[in-house]
Amino acid sequence: MSVSQWLTVYKVLPRYLRYLGIVTWVDLILPLFLILGNSLALSIGVSDVRGLGKRAGLVSTINIMPLFLGGQMNVTVKGYGVGAGFFAIIHRWLSGILVVEGTVHLIVTLSTERPDSLTPSLAAAIAATVLIFAICLSSVLRRRGYEIFINSHYILSGAVIAALYLHNPTSVFTPPTIYLTIAVGLLIVTVLRRLTLTIYRSVGFKKPLSRASIHTIVYRRSRQENIPLLDAVHVHVRLPRKWTYRAGQYINLYMPGVSRTSFAQLHPFCVAWWYSKDGSDYIVLIIEKKHGFTKQLCSHRSIELNNSAEMVALIEGPYGRELDLDSYGTVLLFATGIGIAAQLSYIWQLLNRSQTGQSRTKKIQLYWQVEREVHMAWVADRMIELTSQDVSQILNIQIYVLSDYLSLETKEGSRIPRGDLEIDVTYKAMNVDSIVKQESGQRQGRLAILSK
Ligand SMILES: Cc1cc2nc3c(=O)[nH]c(=O)nc-3n(C[C@H](O)[C@H](O)[C@H](O)COP(=O)(O)OP(=O)(O)OC[C@H]3O[C@@H](n4cnc5c(N)ncnc54)[C@H](O)[C@@H]3O)c2cc1C
């Protein structure tokens, strides 16, 4: 499906479905498919309530297998060619279905078999059900405390497997226990694969480990006046070996030296751009300060503007699937805030390919909305490089600034072209609907829209 078609679908689906995480037809069809498949598995050959209870127990155990790939989603996505969004939907919905099936199994067993005492098997079944509910509830922590969420997710999932084994302690190669064995096996394989990938990317033969330097970002207001930014840094990672850099890639960054807890943290960041210097390859990440790892990382930036702090950085990846935009005459790229990091690599790639005749793109429009005017410095130098790479003049950049204007003379709604560069800065919120309407009226060739 093309990007533009994807966005059209995104728009036509009813708004209330988004509360269920459903935004596209794929999001809608996948859950229906999972519900239908599970309903069939629960009903075929089942004649009474007791049979339904037993089947629900079996099917829920089978569902655990794909869920154990979910924790290692990046590796799964890379290894088996499935999109990350696709897998996330499966993971979310299968977990919900598992809760329902586990509960049905427990309630039907309790009501039909009416056990006199709390046997170890029953206690384990109750414990497994409670743990599965706890896993679902822990998802509310995802936004507030990601590290607590992810670690409790792993611990609770391990506890569910142990409880299910105690509930039905057969040989590990006999159903239903074999499904638990397969789930654990899949987890071990993906963890090993992930470790191998990290070592491959971060350790080179007779080369030092990959290292990262943390650079302070500076807003250059005039020759004399430089404003250092406190809420983001550039991280340049020196790589022991190259890879084929492509648009849309991101890596998981592991920097144990950042804080006392960072040895247990892995964070995803887009590869904003890359370069070679003195025989080494570097990737550049733009990292915005949040409240945990990124806050600690920003605290390592040097007070002296020309200096940078260096520390060991291991890399897992690259992950992410490149969208093929080459056949589109007009490409509209939308970004808000740090989303710009993902769009820069697309601009570079499209400019590069259109120069070599590999792309049909005649017009690239970047629309970027920033919270504060100084945030333009996150990518200012890179934008100048991109505009100078644009010999055919197909790139146009529109920046929208929401607040904290640097000049007292700037009024809301004013629009300032930036010198010779194809960059306009407008001091108001970006109106995506009207931009898309206007651009689709003037498009050259097919239209692709990508938003971050
Ligand atoms: C594919 C991808 C690419 C990204 N690219 C960039 C980028 O180029 N630049 C940038 O500044 N940010 C990027 N992010 C966001 C970045 O990963 C988080 O801001 C960062 O992990 C927050 O770390 P923290 O401990 O400071 O977060 P906190 O302050 O603890 O949390 C802030 C937010 O980040 C989320 N978060 C925290 N840790 C993780 C994690 N390990 N994995 C996923 N989400 C997490 C939390 O759920 C929360 O919503 C990207 C995220 C993803 C998924």
The ligand as an SDF file (V2000), in Angstrom:
LIG
                    3D

 53 58  0  0  0  0  0  0  0  0999 V2000
   11.5440    3.9920   16.6060 C   0  0  0  0  0  0  0  0  0  0  0  0
   11.8180    5.1490   17.5390 C   0  0  0  0  0  0  0  0  0  0  0  0
   12.6800    6.1530   17.1420 C   0  0  0  0  0  0  0  0  0  0  0  0
   12.9400    7.2220   17.9970 C   0  0  0  0  0  0  0  0  0  0  0  0
   13.7940    8.2050   17.5810 N   0  0  0  0  0  0  0  0  0  0  0  0
   14.0740    9.2250   18.4060 C   0  0  0  0  0  0  0  0  0  0  0  0
   14.9970   10.2350   18.0190 C   0  0  0  0  0  0  0  0  0  0  0  0
   15.5570   10.2300   16.9220 O   0  0  0  0  0  0  0  0  0  0  0  0
   15.2520   11.2390   18.9050 N   0  0  0  0  0  0  0  0  0  0  0  0
   14.6670   11.2900   20.1580 C   0  0  0  0  0  0  0  0  0  0  0  0
   14.9470   12.2170   20.9210 O   0  0  0  0  0  0  0  0  0  0  0  0
   13.7740   10.3620   20.5260 N   0  0  0  0  0  0  0  0  0  0  0  0
   13.4790    9.3120   19.7080 C   0  0  0  0  0  0  0  0  0  0  0  0
   12.6010    8.3440   20.1060 N   0  0  0  0  0  0  0  0  0  0  0  0
   12.0240    8.4330   21.4600 C   0  0  0  0  0  0  0  0  0  0  0  0
   13.0900    7.9550   22.4760 C   0  0  0  0  0  0  0  0  0  0  0  0
   13.3370    6.5930   22.2970 O   0  0  0  0  0  0  0  0  0  0  0  0
   12.6000    8.2060   23.8850 C   0  0  0  0  0  0  0  0  0  0  0  0
   12.3690    9.5830   24.0350 O   0  0  0  0  0  0  0  0  0  0  0  0
   13.6330    7.7740   24.8890 C   0  0  0  0  0  0  0  0  0  0  0  0
   13.7540    6.3760   24.8880 O   0  0  0  0  0  0  0  0  0  0  0  0
   13.1980    8.2780   26.2380 C   0  0  0  0  0  0  0  0  0  0  0  0
   14.0900    7.8170   27.2270 O   0  0  0  0  0  0  0  0  0  0  0  0
   13.9200    8.3480   28.7360 P   0  0  0  0  0  0  0  0  0  0  0  0
   14.4300    7.2730   29.6690 O   0  0  0  0  0  0  0  0  0  0  0  0
   14.5470    9.6880   28.8780 O   0  0  0  0  0  0  0  0  0  0  0  0
   12.3490    8.4310   28.7790 O   0  0  0  0  0  0  0  0  0  0  0  0
   11.2590    8.7940   29.8730 P   0  0  0  0  0  0  0  0  0  0  0  0
   11.3200   10.2220   30.2630 O   0  0  0  0  0  0  0  0  0  0  0  0
   11.3200    7.7680   30.9710 O   0  0  0  0  0  0  0  0  0  0  0  0
    9.9530    8.5480   28.9860 O   0  0  0  0  0  0  0  0  0  0  0  0
    9.6120    9.4230   27.9300 C   0  0  0  0  0  0  0  0  0  0  0  0
    8.8420    8.6450   26.8680 C   0  0  0  0  0  0  0  0  0  0  0  0
    9.7290    7.7360   26.1570 O   0  0  0  0  0  0  0  0  0  0  0  0
    9.2030    6.3960   26.1900 C   0  0  0  0  0  0  0  0  0  0  0  0
   10.3420    5.4880   26.3720 N   0  0  0  0  0  0  0  0  0  0  0  0
   11.1960    5.4640   27.4000 C   0  0  0  0  0  0  0  0  0  0  0  0
   12.1120    4.5140   27.2170 N   0  0  0  0  0  0  0  0  0  0  0  0
   11.8120    3.9100   26.0250 C   0  0  0  0  0  0  0  0  0  0  0  0
   12.3810    2.8130   25.2900 C   0  0  0  0  0  0  0  0  0  0  0  0
   13.4530    2.1520   25.7550 N   0  0  0  0  0  0  0  0  0  0  0  0
   11.7930    2.4580   24.1230 N   0  0  0  0  0  0  0  0  0  0  0  0
   10.7220    3.1060   23.6490 C   0  0  0  0  0  0  0  0  0  0  0  0
   10.1410    4.1540   24.2950 N   0  0  0  0  0  0  0  0  0  0  0  0
   10.6810    4.5350   25.4770 C   0  0  0  0  0  0  0  0  0  0  0  0
    8.2790    6.3670   27.4190 C   0  0  0  0  0  0  0  0  0  0  0  0
    7.2700    5.3880   27.2690 O   0  0  0  0  0  0  0  0  0  0  0  0
    7.7200    7.7710   27.4360 C   0  0  0  0  0  0  0  0  0  0  0  0
    6.6220    7.8860   26.5580 O   0  0  0  0  0  0  0  0  0  0  0  0
   12.3200    7.2890   19.2700 C   0  0  0  0  0  0  0  0  0  0  0  0
   11.4310    6.2850   19.6600 C   0  0  0  0  0  0  0  0  0  0  0  0
   11.1770    5.2300   18.8080 C   0  0  0  0  0  0  0  0  0  0  0  0
   10.2100    4.1540   19.2430 C   0  0  0  0  0  0  0  0  0  0  0  0
  1  2  1  0
  2  3  1  0
  2 52  2  0
  3  4  2  0
  4  5  1  0
  4 50  1  0
  5  6  2  0
  6  7  1  0
  6 13  1  0
  7  8  2  0
  7  9  1  0
  9 10  1  0
 10 11  2  0
 10 12  1  0
 12 13  2  0
 13 14  1  0
 14 15  1  0
 14 50  1  0
 15 16  1  0
 16 17  1  0
 16 18  1  0
 18 19  1  0
 18 20  1  0
 20 21  1  0
 20 22  1  0
 22 23  1  0
 23 24  1  0
 24 25  2  0
 24 26  1  0
 24 27  1  0
 27 28  1  0
 28 29  2  0
 28 30  1  0
 28 31  1  0
 31 32  1  0
 32 33  1  0
 33 34  1  0
 33 48  1  0
 34 35  1  0
 35 36  1  0
 35 46  1  0
 36 37  1  0
 36 45  1  0
 37 38  2  0
 38 39  1  0
 39 40  1  0
 39 45  2  0
 40 41  1  0
 40 42  2  0
 42 43  1  0
 43 44  2  0
 44 45  1  0
 46 47  1  0
 46 48  1  0
 48 49  1  0
 50 51  2  0
 51 52  1  0
 52 53  1  0
M  END
$$$$
